[in-house]
Structure formats: C-alpha cells, structure tokens
Amino acid sequence: MKPIAVVGSVNVDLVSYLDRWPEVGETVAVRETNSSLGGKGANQAVASARLGADVTLVGAVGRDGFAQDARSQLGQSGVSSRLIEVPSVSTGLAFIDVGPDGDNMIRLSSGANQSVSSAHVTLHSEVIRNSGILLLQNEIGLSASLEAARIAREAGSFVIMDPAPAPDPAWKHATFGLFDVLTPNAHEAGILLGAQPTTLSDGEQAAKSLQKRGLRGAIVTMGDIGVAWSFDDRQGSLPALKVKSVDTVAAGDCFNGALAASLSEGEMMSNAIAFALRAASIATTRKGASISLPTRSDLDTFHVPEFA
C-alpha cells in the first residue's frame, strides 16, 4: 500500500438541521445542531484513514480551542498531522445548514487555512515526496497546492485535485496539466467548462473535455445521478446507489478519500471509482462531516436498502 499525503484545509463544522429552508429575512428554529471536524483536507484524510490507508495531513490551524479539538479528532481517526499554528487568526470554521432532503448550504470562514503557503508546503516536502498519492482541494491558496503538486510529480506520485470550491477566477489552461486527475462535481464542472452536465452521458463528455486540458483524466461526481469519468483512453459511468440520504456534507470528500485509498492498494481506476461511489453513498446516510465517513467494515457489510 502506498502512503497518501493530503495538503489542505482543516475546519470545525457547526451544522444545523432544518425542517425547511427559510425565506430571505425569515427566522426559523433548527431541529438539531452539532459540531465536528471538517474541512475538505481533513475530511479526505479521515476518509482514507478509516479505509485503512496510511495518511498524513499538511495544513494549518489557529491557536485556539478549535485547533485542539481538530488535532484530537484527526489523531483518533488514525491521521498523522503536520499542522502549523497561526496565532493571529482562528481555526477555519464552516457554518452548514442541512435541509429536509439532506442537501446543504455552507458558509465558510477560512481562518488559518489561508495561511498555508508554498513555503509551508516545502517544509513538509519529505512527507509529500514519500507519498504515492497526493490529495488536494481548493480550500487553501492555489500557490500552496501547486507547490505540493510540483513536489509530488517530481517524485513520481499521483496527484488528485478536487476543484472545490470552484476556482474564481478560473484557472489558466496550463494549471490543469499540473495534476493527474480532476474530480469536480457537476456544478464545478459546469463552471470550468461553461455548461453543467445533467446526465451521465453529459458527465462523460464533460470529463473528456476536462481531460483534454492536460490531465490524465477527470471524474465528475453527479450526486444522486451517479459518476462519470474519462481516464487515459477509457471512459465510463456508474449510476448512483439508491440510498436514503440524510446529509450530503462531505460526500465528495469521502469519494476522493476512498478513491485515493483504493488506488493506493493498486486497484485500477474503474474499480477505485466504484469503491469510492459506494463509500460516498454510505456517508450520505449519516449526519455530519468526518463523523459520517465509513470504515472498511462498513463497506463490507453495506447493502442497498430494500426500499431502493
């Protein structure tokens, strides 16, 4: 099994569950509120670790109680962390509202995540260089992600970038070629390409169009529709598993972490995608971000419910 490095964000998520979405200016009571470890970097790292991978996370936190909580939860999940403490800002926070159908809206306070620099990444270049797979997302500065990608590619590692949140301004064409695989959801693919895919066939075409920007491949996750991909000289798609979704927070992060875990074991891409789809489906049946992420045992015993 190849080690996995994750360079990215660490947040504490404050999640509220709503019986209905409020109108603008309206105050509504929430059904339930909780807090847990979050941030796309942390979520991806925990997802991989819970599936048995050897994972190290490089990121930043503030010097506050949230940071202590984040470190503790990462350690309990089996993630080795390399986190700088930034005294002048808070640990990243995400304010998440989950609607009655499990969909969500997220307001993000980046905090210390914006302090992750290319110089910080270079300090941990050995971790990245010794990994077989590098996971990235767009919740830290692009310069830091590109430096991590450069180090990984020079060492022969496989680089996966989840372009979430969607880049604004849009990346230059040459940026795409610094990654091996891009994993946008349908909305993000639409922003990158100018047209959002709405069917699996559209998704395959979108993945192929992204691949032509210098990538080995692209995987477009499409929520309750499924997933489509184009990698090397092969394209394909899989329909979503029909599960009872209660919370889609971190489902995309789960997909990426599971994808990396499967690839780290030497699986071919199509098998890794199927594995990741199954893991992400389980995550949507549970509340929360990192706390919703499945273990290998969960995947082994999971059956699609009869109502599906």
TORKOL-4160 file (C-alpha; in steps of 0.2 Angstrom, whole numbers, padded with zeros to 4 digits, m for minus):
308
<pt num="1" X="0000" Y="0000" Z="0000"/>
<pt num="2" X="0007" Y="0017" Z="m0005"/>
<pt num="3" X="0006" Y="0031" Z="0008"/>
<pt num="4" X="m0006" Y="0046" Z="0005"/>
<pt num="5" X="m0002" Y="0064" Z="0008"/>
<pt num="6" X="m0016" Y="0077" Z="0009"/>
<pt num="7" X="m0012" Y="0095" Z="0008"/>
<pt num="8" X="m0027" Y="0106" Z="0013"/>
<pt num="9" X="m0040" Y="0113" Z="0024"/>
<pt num="10" X="m0044" Y="0110" Z="0042"/>
<pt num="11" X="m0061" Y="0116" Z="0049"/>
<pt num="12" X="m0073" Y="0114" Z="0063"/>
<pt num="13" X="m0090" Y="0112" Z="0056"/>
<pt num="14" X="m0105" Y="0119" Z="0065"/>
<pt num="15" X="m0120" Y="0110" Z="0057"/>
<pt num="16" X="m0139" Y="0114" Z="0059"/>
<pt num="17" X="m0153" Y="0103" Z="0053"/>
<pt num="18" X="m0168" Y="0112" Z="0046"/>
<pt num="19" X="m0186" Y="0106" Z="0043"/>
<pt num="20" X="m0187" Y="0118" Z="0029"/>
<pt num="21" X="m0177" Y="0132" Z="0021"/>
<pt num="22" X="m0181" Y="0149" Z="0027"/>
<pt num="23" X="m0186" Y="0164" Z="0016"/>
<pt num="24" X="m0174" Y="0179" Z="0015"/>
<pt num="25" X="m0176" Y="0189" Z="0031"/>
<pt num="26" X="m0186" Y="0175" Z="0040"/>
<pt num="27" X="m0180" Y="0167" Z="0056"/>
<pt num="28" X="m0183" Y="0148" Z="0059"/>
<pt num="29" X="m0179" Y="0136" Z="0073"/>
<pt num="30" X="m0167" Y="0122" Z="0069"/>
<pt num="31" X="m0171" Y="0104" Z="0073"/>
<pt num="32" X="m0153" Y="0100" Z="0079"/>
<pt num="33" X="m0136" Y="0107" Z="0079"/>
<pt num="34" X="m0119" Y="0099" Z="0082"/>
<pt num="35" X="m0100" Y="0102" Z="0079"/>
<pt num="36" X="m0087" Y="0090" Z="0072"/>
<pt num="37" X="m0071" Y="0090" Z="0062"/>
<pt num="38" X="m0072" Y="0096" Z="0044"/>
<pt num="39" X="m0063" Y="0105" Z="0030"/>
<pt num="40" X="m0060" Y="0096" Z="0014"/>
<pt num="41" X="m0042" Y="0092" Z="0018"/>
<pt num="42" X="m0046" Y="0084" Z="0035"/>
<pt num="43" X="m0062" Y="0075" Z="0028"/>
<pt num="44" X="m0052" Y="0067" Z="0014"/>
<pt num="45" X="m0038" Y="0062" Z="0026"/>
<pt num="46" X="m0050" Y="0054" Z="0038"/>
<pt num="47" X="m0060" Y="0046" Z="0024"/>
<pt num="48" X="m0044" Y="0037" Z="0018"/>
<pt num="49" X="m0038" Y="0033" Z="0035"/>
<pt num="50" X="m0054" Y="0025" Z="0040"/>
<pt num="51" X="m0052" Y="0014" Z="0025"/>
<pt num="52" X="m0035" Y="0008" Z="0031"/>
<pt num="53" X="m0024" Y="0020" Z="0022"/>
<pt num="54" X="m0008" Y="0027" Z="0029"/>
<pt num="55" X="m0012" Y="0046" Z="0028"/>
<pt num="56" X="m0003" Y="0062" Z="0033"/>
<pt num="57" X="m0011" Y="0079" Z="0033"/>
<pt num="58" X="m0002" Y="0095" Z="0030"/>
<pt num="59" X="m0012" Y="0111" Z="0035"/>
<pt num="60" X="m0014" Y="0125" Z="0047"/>
<pt num="61" X="m0025" Y="0129" Z="0062"/>
<pt num="62" X="m0027" Y="0144" Z="0074"/>
<pt num="63" X="m0020" Y="0144" Z="0092"/>
<pt num="64" X="m0037" Y="0141" Z="0100"/>
<pt num="65" X="m0049" Y="0128" Z="0107"/>
<pt num="66" X="m0055" Y="0123" Z="0090"/>
<pt num="67" X="m0037" Y="0118" Z="0085"/>
<pt num="68" X="m0035" Y="0107" Z="0100"/>
<pt num="69" X="m0052" Y="0098" Z="0095"/>
<pt num="70" X="m0046" Y="0096" Z="0077"/>
<pt num="71" X="m0030" Y="0088" Z="0082"/>
<pt num="72" X="m0038" Y="0076" Z="0094"/>
<pt num="73" X="m0051" Y="0071" Z="0081"/>
<pt num="74" X="m0038" Y="0068" Z="0067"/>
<pt num="75" X="m0027" Y="0058" Z="0079"/>
<pt num="76" X="m0042" Y="0047" Z="0084"/>
<pt num="77" X="m0046" Y="0044" Z="0066"/>
<pt num="78" X="m0028" Y="0037" Z="0063"/>
<pt num="79" X="m0022" Y="0053" Z="0053"/>
<pt num="80" X="m0004" Y="0059" Z="0056"/>
<pt num="81" X="m0005" Y="0078" Z="0055"/>
<pt num="82" X="0008" Y="0091" Z="0051"/>
<pt num="83" X="m0001" Y="0107" Z="0056"/>
<pt num="84" X="0006" Y="0124" Z="0059"/>
<pt num="85" X="m0002" Y="0135" Z="0072"/>
<pt num="86" X="m0006" Y="0153" Z="0067"/>
<pt num="87" X="m0008" Y="0164" Z="0082"/>
<pt num="88" X="m0017" Y="0179" Z="0074"/>
<pt num="89" X="m0032" Y="0170" Z="0066"/>
<pt num="90" X="m0045" Y="0157" Z="0071"/>
<pt num="91" X="m0045" Y="0139" Z="0065"/>
<pt num="92" X="m0056" Y="0138" Z="0050"/>
<pt num="93" X="m0075" Y="0137" Z="0053"/>
<pt num="94" X="m0089" Y="0131" Z="0042"/>
<pt num="95" X="m0107" Y="0135" Z="0046"/>
<pt num="96" X="m0118" Y="0122" Z="0037"/>
<pt num="97" X="m0136" Y="0121" Z="0035"/>
<pt num="98" X="m0144" Y="0105" Z="0030"/>
<pt num="99" X="m0161" Y="0105" Z="0023"/>
<pt num="100" X="m0175" Y="0092" Z="0024"/>
<pt num="101" X="m0169" Y="0082" Z="0009"/>
<pt num="102" X="m0151" Y="0081" Z="0015"/>
<pt num="103" X="m0145" Y="0095" Z="0003"/>
<pt num="104" X="m0134" Y="0108" Z="0011"/>
<pt num="105" X="m0128" Y="0126" Z="0011"/>
<pt num="106" X="m0111" Y="0131" Z="0018"/>
<pt num="107" X="m0104" Y="0147" Z="0023"/>
<pt num="108" X="m0085" Y="0146" Z="0025"/>
<pt num="109" X="m0073" Y="0156" Z="0036"/>
<pt num="110" X="m0056" Y="0151" Z="0030"/>
<pt num="111" X="m0046" Y="0157" Z="0045"/>
<pt num="112" X="m0029" Y="0149" Z="0047"/>
<pt num="113" X="m0032" Y="0139" Z="0030"/>
<pt num="114" X="m0027" Y="0154" Z="0021"/>
<pt num="115" X="m0010" Y="0154" Z="0029"/>
<pt num="116" X="m0005" Y="0138" Z="0021"/>
<pt num="117" X="0009" Y="0144" Z="0009"/>
<pt num="118" X="0021" Y="0136" Z="m0003"/>
<pt num="119" X="0035" Y="0139" Z="0010"/>
<pt num="120" X="0025" Y="0129" Z="0022"/>
<pt num="121" X="0022" Y="0115" Z="0010"/>
<pt num="122" X="0041" Y="0115" Z="0006"/>
<pt num="123" X="0044" Y="0112" Z="0025"/>
<pt num="124" X="0035" Y="0096" Z="0023"/>
<pt num="125" X="0041" Y="0091" Z="0006"/>
<pt num="126" X="0048" Y="0074" Z="0013"/>
<pt num="127" X="0030" Y="0069" Z="0018"/>
<pt num="128" X="0024" Y="0073" Z="0000"/>
<pt num="129" X="0039" Y="0066" Z="m0009"/>
<pt num="130" X="0037" Y="0049" Z="0000"/>
<pt num="131" X="0019" Y="0048" Z="m0004"/>
<pt num="132" X="0012" Y="0038" Z="m0018"/>
<pt num="133" X="m0004" Y="0048" Z="m0019"/>
<pt num="134" X="m0007" Y="0067" Z="m0016"/>
<pt num="135" X="m0024" Y="0073" Z="m0012"/>
<pt num="136" X="m0028" Y="0092" Z="m0015"/>
<pt num="137" X="m0043" Y="0103" Z="m0014"/>
<pt num="138" X="m0047" Y="0122" Z="m0017"/>
<pt num="139" X="m0049" Y="0127" Z="0001"/>
<pt num="140" X="m0031" Y="0134" Z="0003"/>
<pt num="141" X="m0022" Y="0145" Z="m0008"/>
<pt num="142" X="m0018" Y="0139" Z="m0026"/>
<pt num="143" X="0001" Y="0143" Z="m0024"/>
<pt num="144" X="0002" Y="0130" Z="m0010"/>
<pt num="145" X="m0007" Y="0117" Z="m0019"/>
<pt num="146" X="0003" Y="0119" Z="m0035"/>
<pt num="147" X="0019" Y="0118" Z="m0025"/>
<pt num="148" X="0013" Y="0102" Z="m0017"/>
<pt num="149" X="0009" Y="0095" Z="m0034"/>
<pt num="150" X="0026" Y="0100" Z="m0041"/>
<pt num="151" X="0035" Y="0091" Z="m0027"/>
<pt num="152" X="0024" Y="0076" Z="m0029"/>
<pt num="153" X="0025" Y="0075" Z="m0048"/>
<pt num="154" X="0044" Y="0076" Z="m0047"/>
<pt num="155" X="0044" Y="0061" Z="m0035"/>
<pt num="156" X="0033" Y="0051" Z="m0047"/>
<pt num="157" X="0017" Y="0052" Z="m0036"/>
<pt num="158" X="m0001" Y="0053" Z="m0042"/>
<pt num="159" X="m0010" Y="0069" Z="m0039"/>
<pt num="160" X="m0028" Y="0071" Z="m0037"/>
<pt num="161" X="m0036" Y="0088" Z="m0036"/>
<pt num="162" X="m0054" Y="0092" Z="m0031"/>
<pt num="163" X="m0058" Y="0109" Z="m0038"/>
<pt num="164" X="m0070" Y="0114" Z="m0024"/>
<pt num="165" X="m0075" Y="0127" Z="m0021"/>
<pt num="166" X="m0075" Y="0131" Z="m0039"/>
<pt num="167" X="m0060" Y="0142" Z="m0044"/>
<pt num="168" X="m0064" Y="0160" Z="m0045"/>
<pt num="169" X="m0056" Y="0167" Z="m0056"/>
<pt num="170" X="m0055" Y="0152" Z="m0067"/>
<pt num="171" X="m0038" Y="0143" Z="m0068"/>
<pt num="172" X="m0027" Y="0146" Z="m0083"/>
<pt num="173" X="m0026" Y="0132" Z="m0095"/>
<pt num="174" X="m0009" Y="0127" Z="m0090"/>
<pt num="175" X="m0014" Y="0124" Z="m0072"/>
<pt num="176" X="m0024" Y="0109" Z="m0076"/>
<pt num="177" X="m0009" Y="0100" Z="m0083"/>
<pt num="178" X="0000" Y="0100" Z="m0065"/>
<pt num="179" X="m0012" Y="0087" Z="m0059"/>
<pt num="180" X="m0016" Y="0069" Z="m0064"/>
<pt num="181" X="m0034" Y="0069" Z="m0061"/>
<pt num="182" X="m0048" Y="0082" Z="m0058"/>
<pt num="183" X="m0063" Y="0077" Z="m0048"/>
<pt num="184" X="m0076" Y="0091" Z="m0049"/>
<pt num="185" X="m0095" Y="0089" Z="m0045"/>
<pt num="186" X="m0107" Y="0093" Z="m0059"/>
<pt num="187" X="m0109" Y="0111" Z="m0053"/>
<pt num="188" X="m0090" Y="0114" Z="m0053"/>
<pt num="189" X="m0088" Y="0105" Z="m0070"/>
<pt num="190" X="m0101" Y="0117" Z="m0077"/>
<pt num="191" X="m0091" Y="0132" Z="m0070"/>
<pt num="192" X="m0075" Y="0126" Z="m0078"/>
<pt num="193" X="m0082" Y="0121" Z="m0094"/>
<pt num="194" X="m0096" Y="0134" Z="m0096"/>
<pt num="195" X="m0110" Y="0121" Z="m0097"/>
<pt num="196" X="m0116" Y="0110" Z="m0082"/>
<pt num="197" X="m0118" Y="0091" Z="m0086"/>
<pt num="198" X="m0136" Y="0084" Z="m0081"/>
<pt num="199" X="m0135" Y="0066" Z="m0087"/>
<pt num="200" X="m0122" Y="0053" Z="m0086"/>
<pt num="201" X="m0118" Y="0054" Z="m0104"/>
<pt num="202" X="m0116" Y="0073" Z="m0102"/>
<pt num="203" X="m0104" Y="0069" Z="m0087"/>
<pt num="204" X="m0093" Y="0058" Z="m0098"/>
<pt num="205" X="m0092" Y="0071" Z="m0111"/>
<pt num="206" X="m0088" Y="0084" Z="m0098"/>
<pt num="207" X="m0074" Y="0073" Z="m0091"/>
<pt num="208" X="m0067" Y="0070" Z="m0108"/>
<pt num="209" X="m0067" Y="0089" Z="m0111"/>
<pt num="210" X="m0058" Y="0092" Z="m0095"/>
<pt num="211" X="m0045" Y="0078" Z="m0099"/>
<pt num="212" X="m0040" Y="0087" Z="m0114"/>
<pt num="213" X="m0034" Y="0102" Z="m0104"/>
<pt num="214" X="m0018" Y="0092" Z="m0100"/>
<pt num="215" X="m0024" Y="0079" Z="m0087"/>
<pt num="216" X="m0023" Y="0060" Z="m0087"/>
<pt num="217" X="m0041" Y="0060" Z="m0083"/>
<pt num="218" X="m0056" Y="0068" Z="m0074"/>
<pt num="219" X="m0070" Y="0061" Z="m0064"/>
<pt num="220" X="m0087" Y="0071" Z="m0062"/>
<pt num="221" X="m0097" Y="0066" Z="m0047"/>
<pt num="222" X="m0116" Y="0070" Z="m0050"/>
<pt num="223" X="m0124" Y="0067" Z="m0034"/>
<pt num="224" X="m0140" Y="0056" Z="m0035"/>
<pt num="225" X="m0137" Y="0053" Z="m0053"/>
<pt num="226" X="m0120" Y="0044" Z="m0052"/>
<pt num="227" X="m0102" Y="0047" Z="m0058"/>
<pt num="228" X="m0094" Y="0048" Z="m0075"/>
<pt num="229" X="m0076" Y="0048" Z="m0079"/>
<pt num="230" X="m0063" Y="0049" Z="m0093"/>
<pt num="231" X="m0046" Y="0042" Z="m0089"/>
<pt num="232" X="m0031" Y="0038" Z="m0100"/>
<pt num="233" X="m0040" Y="0030" Z="m0115"/>
<pt num="234" X="m0056" Y="0024" Z="m0107"/>
<pt num="235" X="m0072" Y="0032" Z="m0102"/>
<pt num="236" X="m0087" Y="0026" Z="m0091"/>
<pt num="237" X="m0100" Y="0030" Z="m0079"/>
<pt num="238" X="m0110" Y="0022" Z="m0065"/>
<pt num="239" X="m0127" Y="0026" Z="m0058"/>
<pt num="240" X="m0129" Y="0031" Z="m0040"/>
<pt num="241" X="m0134" Y="0019" Z="m0027"/>
<pt num="242" X="m0152" Y="0022" Z="m0021"/>
<pt num="243" X="m0149" Y="0025" Z="m0003"/>
<pt num="244" X="m0160" Y="0036" Z="0009"/>
<pt num="245" X="m0149" Y="0052" Z="0010"/>
<pt num="246" X="m0150" Y="0062" Z="0026"/>
<pt num="247" X="m0134" Y="0073" Z="0024"/>
<pt num="248" X="m0123" Y="0076" Z="0009"/>
<pt num="249" X="m0110" Y="0086" Z="0019"/>
<pt num="250" X="m0093" Y="0078" Z="0015"/>
<pt num="251" X="m0099" Y="0065" Z="0002"/>
<pt num="252" X="m0087" Y="0072" Z="m0011"/>
<pt num="253" X="m0073" Y="0072" Z="0001"/>
<pt num="254" X="m0077" Y="0054" Z="0006"/>
<pt num="255" X="m0077" Y="0050" Z="m0013"/>
<pt num="256" X="m0060" Y="0057" Z="m0015"/>
<pt num="257" X="m0053" Y="0049" Z="0001"/>
<pt num="258" X="m0059" Y="0032" Z="m0004"/>
<pt num="259" X="m0053" Y="0034" Z="m0022"/>
<pt num="260" X="m0036" Y="0038" Z="m0015"/>
<pt num="261" X="m0037" Y="0023" Z="m0003"/>
<pt num="262" X="m0042" Y="0011" Z="m0017"/>
<pt num="263" X="m0028" Y="0017" Z="m0029"/>
<pt num="264" X="m0015" Y="0016" Z="m0015"/>
<pt num="265" X="m0019" Y="m0003" Z="m0014"/>
<pt num="266" X="m0015" Y="m0004" Z="m0033"/>
<pt num="267" X="m0033" Y="m0005" Z="m0039"/>
<pt num="268" X="m0037" Y="0000" Z="m0057"/>
<pt num="269" X="m0046" Y="0017" Z="m0059"/>
<pt num="270" X="m0063" Y="0010" Z="m0064"/>
<pt num="271" X="m0063" Y="m0002" Z="m0048"/>
<pt num="272" X="m0057" Y="0013" Z="m0037"/>
<pt num="273" X="m0071" Y="0024" Z="m0044"/>
<pt num="274" X="m0084" Y="0010" Z="m0040"/>
<pt num="275" X="m0077" Y="0008" Z="m0022"/>
<pt num="276" X="m0077" Y="0027" Z="m0019"/>
<pt num="277" X="m0095" Y="0028" Z="m0025"/>
<pt num="278" X="m0100" Y="0015" Z="m0013"/>
<pt num="279" X="m0091" Y="0024" Z="0002"/>
<pt num="280" X="m0099" Y="0041" Z="m0003"/>
<pt num="281" X="m0116" Y="0033" Z="m0003"/>
<pt num="282" X="m0114" Y="0027" Z="0014"/>
<pt num="283" X="m0108" Y="0044" Z="0020"/>
<pt num="284" X="m0124" Y="0052" Z="0014"/>
<pt num="285" X="m0135" Y="0041" Z="0025"/>
<pt num="286" X="m0127" Y="0048" Z="0041"/>
<pt num="287" X="m0126" Y="0065" Z="0048"/>
<pt num="288" X="m0110" Y="0076" Z="0049"/>
<pt num="289" X="m0094" Y="0078" Z="0040"/>
<pt num="290" X="m0079" Y="0067" Z="0046"/>
<pt num="291" X="m0091" Y="0058" Z="0058"/>
<pt num="292" X="m0101" Y="0051" Z="0044"/>
<pt num="293" X="m0086" Y="0043" Z="0035"/>
<pt num="294" X="m0087" Y="0024" Z="0033"/>
<pt num="295" X="m0074" Y="0011" Z="0039"/>
<pt num="296" X="m0069" Y="m0004" Z="0028"/>
<pt num="297" X="m0080" Y="m0015" Z="0039"/>
<pt num="298" X="m0095" Y="m0003" Z="0034"/>
<pt num="299" X="m0092" Y="m0006" Z="0016"/>
<pt num="300" X="m0090" Y="m0024" Z="0018"/>
<pt num="301" X="m0107" Y="m0026" Z="0027"/>
<pt num="302" X="m0117" Y="m0012" Z="0017"/>
<pt num="303" X="m0132" Y="m0017" Z="0007"/>
<pt num="304" X="m0143" Y="m0006" Z="m0003"/>
<pt num="305" X="m0159" Y="m0005" Z="0007"/>
<pt num="306" X="m0175" Y="m0014" Z="0000"/>
<pt num="307" X="m0184" Y="0002" Z="m0002"/>
<pt num="308" X="m0172" Y="0007" Z="m0016"/>
